[in-house]
Amino acid sequence: MPDEVMTREALSKTFITLVLFTGSSNRAEKAILDGIRSLSLGAEPRTELLRKSLAAALEAEGQQPPLRSDDLEETSAMLCRGLRPLLGLPAHLRKCFVMRFLANISREHCAGLLHCDVADIDELTVSALQLFARVAPREERAIAR
């Protein structure tokens, strides 16, 4: 529906998705601002903002220094417990997981964004799920202490 309005909840979900994708609240904020600037008139704001912001984050990636452990710790503190283990995944697995499961982006679109084959996306997705399944319970035990 073209006249769909971007609600506060939708914007919040987009921001959290970008935080997990980039590993940084600052990078997520910049990607969302870039996404807003590139929105097309008549586009569905919720869907289009997420896609444009993900593309902006990927484009900016090569121009930014690697994340420091301080960045990841600060980012982790702003997330709910269930999402924190995602930050423990290697960046390429985390990005694939976020795009496929949190952003609900098709395998084909993910492959295009990440410049790889659909088969690679399938492998990354399986690897991300397997590693997340191992990391998440450890994180829960560490938090409970």
C-alpha positions as CSV (number, residue, x, y, z in Angstrom):
1,M,0.0,0.0,0.0
2,P,1.8,3.1,-1.3
3,D,0.3,5.5,1.3
4,E,1.7,3.4,4.2
5,V,3.1,5.5,7.0
6,M,6.4,4.9,8.8
7,T,5.4,4.3,12.4
8,R,7.7,4.7,15.3
9,E,7.6,0.9,15.9
10,A,8.5,0.3,12.2
11,L,11.4,2.7,12.5
12,S,12.6,1.2,15.7
13,K,12.6,-2.3,14.2
14,T,14.5,-1.0,11.2
15,F,17.0,0.6,13.5
16,I,17.5,-2.6,15.6
17,T,17.9,-4.6,12.4
18,L,20.5,-2.2,11.1
19,V,22.3,-2.2,14.5
20,L,22.6,-6.0,14.3
21,F,23.6,-5.8,10.6
22,T,26.4,-3.3,11.1
23,G,27.3,-4.1,14.7
24,S,27.2,-0.4,15.6
25,S,24.4,2.0,16.6
26,N,26.4,4.9,14.9
27,R,26.7,3.0,11.7
28,A,23.1,1.9,11.8
29,E,22.0,5.5,12.3
30,K,24.1,6.7,9.3
31,A,22.7,3.9,7.1
32,I,19.1,4.8,8.0
33,L,19.7,8.4,7.2
34,D,21.3,7.5,3.9
35,G,18.3,5.1,3.3
36,I,15.8,8.0,4.0
37,R,17.7,10.2,1.6
38,S,17.4,7.6,-1.2
39,L,13.7,6.7,-0.8
40,S,11.6,7.0,-3.9
41,L,8.3,8.9,-3.9
42,G,5.5,6.4,-3.8
43,A,7.6,3.6,-2.3
44,E,6.3,1.6,0.6
45,P,8.3,3.3,3.4
46,R,8.8,0.3,5.8
47,T,10.0,-2.1,3.2
48,E,11.9,0.4,1.0
49,L,13.7,2.1,4.0
50,L,15.1,-1.2,5.2
51,R,16.3,-2.3,1.8
52,K,17.8,1.1,1.1
53,S,19.4,1.3,4.5
54,L,21.0,-2.2,4.2
55,A,22.4,-1.2,0.8
56,A,23.8,2.0,2.3
57,A,25.4,0.1,5.1
58,L,27.0,-2.3,2.7
59,E,28.3,0.5,0.5
60,A,29.8,2.4,3.5
61,E,31.5,-0.7,4.8
62,G,34.7,-0.4,2.9
63,Q,35.1,3.2,4.0
64,Q,35.0,2.5,7.8
65,P,37.6,1.1,10.2
66,P,36.9,-2.4,11.6
67,L,34.6,-2.5,14.7
68,R,36.4,-2.5,18.0
69,S,35.3,-4.7,20.9
70,D,34.2,-1.5,22.7
71,D,31.8,-0.8,19.9
72,L,30.3,-4.3,20.1
73,E,30.0,-4.2,23.9
74,E,28.2,-0.8,23.7
75,T,25.9,-2.2,21.0
76,S,25.2,-5.3,22.9
77,A,24.1,-3.3,25.9
78,M,21.3,-1.7,23.9
79,L,19.9,-5.0,22.6
80,C,17.5,-7.4,24.3
81,R,19.1,-10.6,25.6
82,G,17.7,-12.7,22.8
83,L,19.5,-10.7,20.2
84,R,22.8,-10.2,21.8
85,P,24.3,-13.5,20.7
86,L,24.0,-12.4,17.1
87,L,26.8,-10.0,17.7
88,G,29.0,-13.0,18.5
89,L,28.7,-14.3,15.0
90,P,31.3,-13.5,12.4
91,A,30.2,-10.4,10.4
92,H,29.5,-12.3,7.2
93,L,27.3,-14.8,9.0
94,R,25.6,-12.2,11.1
95,K,24.7,-10.1,8.0
96,C,23.2,-13.1,6.2
97,F,21.2,-14.1,9.3
98,V,19.9,-10.5,9.7
99,M,18.9,-10.1,6.1
100,R,17.3,-13.5,5.8
101,F,15.5,-13.8,9.1
102,L,15.1,-10.3,10.6
103,A,14.7,-8.3,7.4
104,N,12.9,-11.2,5.5
105,I,14.9,-10.6,2.3
106,S,14.8,-13.3,-0.3
107,R,17.8,-15.5,-1.0
108,E,18.2,-13.9,-4.5
109,H,18.1,-10.3,-3.2
110,C,20.6,-11.2,-0.4
111,A,22.9,-12.7,-3.0
112,G,22.7,-9.5,-5.1
113,L,23.5,-7.3,-2.1
114,L,26.4,-9.5,-1.0
115,H,27.6,-10.1,-4.5
116,C,27.5,-13.9,-4.3
117,D,25.5,-16.9,-5.5
118,V,22.2,-18.0,-4.0
119,A,24.0,-21.3,-3.1
120,D,26.5,-19.2,-1.1
121,I,23.5,-17.5,0.7
122,D,22.1,-21.0,1.5
123,E,25.4,-22.1,3.0
124,L,25.9,-18.9,5.0
125,T,22.3,-19.1,6.3
126,V,22.8,-22.7,7.5
127,S,26.2,-21.9,9.1
128,A,24.8,-18.8,10.8
129,L,21.9,-20.8,12.2
130,Q,24.1,-23.6,13.5
131,L,26.6,-21.2,15.1
132,F,23.8,-19.1,16.6
133,A,22.3,-22.3,18.1
134,R,25.6,-23.0,19.8
135,V,26.3,-19.4,20.9
136,A,22.9,-18.4,22.2
137,P,22.7,-20.9,25.0
138,R,26.2,-20.0,26.2
139,E,25.2,-16.3,26.2
140,E,22.0,-17.1,28.2
141,R,24.1,-19.0,30.8
142,A,26.6,-16.1,31.1
143,I,23.8,-13.6,31.6
144,A,22.1,-15.7,34.3
145,R,25.3,-15.7,36.4
